[in-house]
């Protein structure tokens, strides 16, 4: 499995990825910065772009991600092969980040497909995109007072410590994806699953499905039991109510 990720150049250090970090005070979007680099033909494999503030931060489906000063906003790029599947990636990144935050005393859960919640409020979001043969992983975390009203934050942690924790976690998550190889993903996700057992409404491809969440399958798709007792499988969508 490692061939789809590293392209054979060996940028693996112990149990993580060794990032080259490019830091900015202000950017439009760390995600778009890496996309532009790729459009210009730059080598971005192993590059992490960090911004103290973003003016046009993005979440999934083109949503605006509020990015005031004081939060952690980073995007990471690695070469991948054409057969890489996106669905499991934000899940594994979310779980590894939740594992790291648990060590810091933060009981974080992961809401399928890409959000982290702390004590019932949104803490972080993960955006995964493919562009010109590369996987770009964006992670935005509320730290201090950086989050919107009603969100959660890591106010008790130092901002630079959070930057480092995210960098290490994303690297470890990529290695973990290779180790899982499509096996054991549901069990890996289950202890941090925010939705299992809840009745949820999912919007996917112009339709809405309501049912009880049953966890995920081996491909990272959400499993549901609908109101008629049937089984549903959603691989790309947004949970709009739970």
C-alpha positions as CSV (number, residue, x, y, z in Angstrom):
1,X,0.0,0.0,0.0
2,X,2.9,2.5,0.6
3,X,3.5,2.8,-3.1
4,X,0.3,4.9,-3.6
5,X,1.4,7.4,-1.0
6,X,5.1,8.0,-1.1
7,X,6.2,7.7,-4.7
8,X,9.3,5.8,-3.6
9,X,11.4,8.8,-2.3
10,X,11.4,7.6,1.2
11,X,10.2,10.6,3.1
12,X,9.1,8.6,6.1
13,X,10.6,9.2,9.5
14,X,9.9,6.6,12.2
15,X,6.1,6.4,12.5
16,X,5.3,9.6,10.8
17,X,6.0,11.8,7.7
18,X,8.8,14.4,7.8
19,X,7.2,17.7,6.7
20,X,8.9,20.8,5.3
21,X,6.9,23.6,6.9
22,X,6.3,26.9,5.1
23,X,4.8,29.5,7.5
24,X,2.8,32.6,6.6
25,X,1.2,35.3,8.7
26,X,-1.7,35.8,6.2
27,X,-2.9,33.8,3.2
28,X,-6.1,33.5,1.3
29,X,-6.1,29.7,1.7
30,X,-3.4,27.2,2.6
31,X,-5.2,24.6,0.5
32,X,-5.2,26.9,-2.6
33,X,-1.6,27.8,-2.0
34,X,-0.6,24.2,-2.6
35,X,-2.9,23.9,-5.6
36,X,-1.2,27.0,-7.1
37,X,2.3,25.5,-6.5
38,X,1.2,22.4,-8.3
39,X,-0.2,24.4,-11.2
40,X,3.2,26.1,-11.4
41,X,5.1,22.8,-11.5
42,X,6.6,23.0,-8.1
43,X,7.7,20.0,-6.0
44,X,5.3,20.0,-3.0
45,X,5.6,16.4,-1.9
46,X,6.1,16.5,1.9
47,X,5.3,20.2,2.1
48,X,3.1,21.7,4.8
49,X,1.7,25.2,4.4
50,X,0.7,27.0,7.7
51,X,-1.1,30.3,8.0
52,X,-1.8,32.3,11.1
53,X,-4.9,33.7,9.4
54,X,-6.8,33.0,6.2
55,X,-9.0,35.3,4.2
56,X,-10.6,32.6,2.0
57,X,-10.4,29.4,4.0
58,X,-12.4,26.5,2.6
59,X,-14.2,23.5,3.9
60,X,-16.0,20.7,2.1
61,X,-18.3,21.5,-0.8
62,X,-16.7,25.0,-1.2
63,X,-18.0,26.2,2.2
64,X,-16.2,29.1,3.8
65,X,-14.1,28.2,6.8
66,X,-13.8,31.1,9.3
67,X,-10.0,31.5,9.9
68,X,-9.2,34.5,12.2
69,X,-5.9,34.9,13.9
70,X,-5.4,32.5,16.8
71,X,-6.4,29.2,15.1
72,X,-4.3,26.5,13.4
73,X,-4.7,26.4,9.6
74,X,-2.5,24.0,7.7
75,X,-2.5,22.0,4.5
76,X,-0.2,19.1,3.6
77,X,0.7,17.6,0.2
78,X,2.0,14.2,-0.8
79,X,2.2,12.4,-4.1
80,X,-0.3,9.7,-4.7
81,X,-1.2,7.1,-7.3
82,X,-4.4,7.4,-9.4
83,X,-6.2,4.6,-7.5
84,X,-6.1,6.4,-4.1
85,X,-9.6,6.5,-2.4
86,X,-10.5,9.7,-0.6
87,X,-13.3,8.5,1.7
88,X,-11.2,6.8,4.4
89,X,-8.5,9.6,4.5
90,X,-10.4,12.3,6.6
91,X,-11.7,9.6,8.9
92,X,-8.2,8.3,9.7
93,X,-6.8,11.8,10.0
94,X,-9.6,12.6,12.4
95,X,-9.2,9.6,14.5
96,X,-5.4,10.0,14.8
97,X,-5.8,13.6,15.7
98,X,-8.5,12.6,18.3
99,X,-6.1,10.1,19.7
100,X,-3.4,12.7,20.2
101,X,-5.8,15.2,21.8
102,X,-7.0,12.5,24.2
103,X,-3.5,12.4,25.6
104,X,-4.0,16.1,26.3
105,X,-7.2,15.4,28.2
106,X,-9.5,16.4,25.3
107,X,-12.4,13.9,24.8
108,X,-12.7,14.5,21.0
109,X,-15.1,12.6,18.7
110,X,-15.2,12.4,15.0
111,X,-18.3,13.2,13.0
112,X,-18.5,11.5,9.7
113,X,-17.1,12.3,7.2
114,X,-14.6,15.0,8.3
115,X,-15.3,17.0,11.5
116,X,-14.0,16.8,15.0
117,X,-16.2,17.7,18.0
118,X,-15.3,18.5,21.6
119,X,-18.0,18.2,24.2
120,X,-20.7,18.4,21.6
121,X,-19.4,21.4,19.7
122,X,-17.4,21.6,16.5
123,X,-13.6,21.9,17.0
124,X,-12.0,21.1,13.7
125,X,-12.5,20.3,10.1
126,X,-10.6,18.3,7.6
127,X,-10.6,18.8,3.8
128,X,-9.0,16.2,1.4
129,X,-8.6,16.9,-2.3
130,X,-6.7,15.4,-5.2
131,X,-4.9,17.8,-7.6
132,X,-2.3,17.0,-10.2
133,X,-1.4,13.6,-8.8
134,X,-1.2,14.8,-5.2
135,X,-3.3,14.5,-2.1
136,X,-3.8,17.8,-0.3
137,X,-5.0,17.5,3.3
138,X,-6.3,20.7,5.0
139,X,-6.8,20.8,8.7
140,X,-8.4,23.8,10.5
141,X,-8.5,23.7,14.3
142,X,-10.1,26.3,16.6
143,X,-7.6,27.4,19.2
144,X,-8.2,30.2,21.8
145,X,-11.0,32.4,20.6
146,X,-10.6,31.6,16.9
147,X,-13.8,29.6,16.4
148,X,-17.2,30.9,15.4
149,X,-20.0,31.4,18.0
150,X,-21.2,28.0,19.3
151,X,-18.0,26.1,18.4
152,X,-15.4,24.5,20.7
153,X,-11.7,25.3,20.9
154,X,-8.4,24.2,22.4
155,X,-8.1,27.4,24.5
156,X,-6.0,25.6,27.2
157,X,-3.3,24.6,24.7
158,X,-0.5,26.7,23.2
159,X,-1.0,27.5,19.6
160,X,2.4,26.4,18.4
161,X,1.9,23.1,20.3
162,X,-1.3,22.6,18.4
163,X,0.5,23.3,15.1
164,X,3.0,20.6,15.9
165,X,0.4,18.1,17.1
166,X,-1.5,18.5,13.8
167,X,1.7,18.0,11.8
168,X,2.6,14.9,13.6
169,X,-1.0,13.5,13.5
170,X,-1.4,14.0,9.8
171,X,1.9,12.2,9.2
172,X,1.0,9.4,11.5
173,X,-2.4,9.1,9.8
174,X,-0.9,8.6,6.4
175,X,1.3,5.8,7.7
176,X,-1.7,4.3,9.5
177,X,-3.7,4.4,6.2
178,X,-1.0,2.3,4.6
179,X,-0.9,-0.1,7.5
180,X,-4.7,-0.5,7.5
181,X,-4.8,-1.2,3.7
182,X,-8.6,-1.1,3.7
183,X,-8.8,-3.6,6.6
184,X,-10.1,-2.8,10.1
185,X,-11.3,0.7,9.3
186,X,-14.7,0.3,11.0
187,X,-13.1,-1.0,14.2
188,X,-10.5,1.8,14.1
189,X,-13.1,4.4,13.8
190,X,-15.7,3.0,16.3
191,X,-14.3,4.4,19.6
192,X,-14.3,7.9,18.3
193,X,-17.6,7.8,16.3
194,X,-19.9,10.7,17.2
195,X,-22.9,9.5,15.3
196,X,-23.4,5.7,15.8
197,X,-26.8,5.0,17.4
198,X,-28.2,8.5,16.6
199,X,-31.0,9.2,14.1
200,X,-29.4,11.4,11.5
201,X,-30.4,13.2,8.2
202,X,-27.8,13.0,5.5
203,X,-27.8,15.0,2.3
204,X,-26.1,13.3,-0.6
205,X,-26.2,13.9,-4.3
206,X,-29.5,15.9,-4.3
207,X,-31.3,13.5,-2.0
208,X,-31.8,13.2,1.7
209,X,-31.8,10.1,3.8
210,X,-32.9,9.8,7.4
211,X,-32.0,6.8,9.5
212,X,-30.1,5.5,12.5
213,X,-26.3,5.6,12.0
214,X,-24.7,2.2,12.2
215,X,-21.0,3.2,11.8
216,X,-18.9,2.9,8.7
217,X,-17.9,0.2,6.3
218,X,-14.4,-0.8,5.2
219,X,-14.5,1.9,2.5
220,X,-15.3,4.7,4.9
221,X,-19.0,4.9,3.8
222,X,-21.7,5.7,6.4
223,X,-24.1,2.9,7.1
224,X,-27.7,3.7,8.0
225,X,-30.9,1.8,8.9
226,X,-33.6,4.0,7.3
227,X,-37.1,4.6,8.7
228,X,-38.5,1.6,6.8
229,X,-35.9,-0.7,8.2
230,X,-33.8,-0.9,5.1
231,X,-30.1,-0.5,4.9
232,X,-28.5,2.5,3.2
233,X,-24.9,3.3,2.4
234,X,-23.7,6.9,1.9
235,X,-20.1,7.4,0.6
236,X,-20.2,11.1,0.0
237,X,-22.5,13.6,1.7
238,X,-23.1,15.8,4.7
239,X,-24.9,15.0,7.9
240,X,-27.3,18.0,8.3
241,X,-29.1,16.9,11.5
242,X,-28.4,14.4,14.3
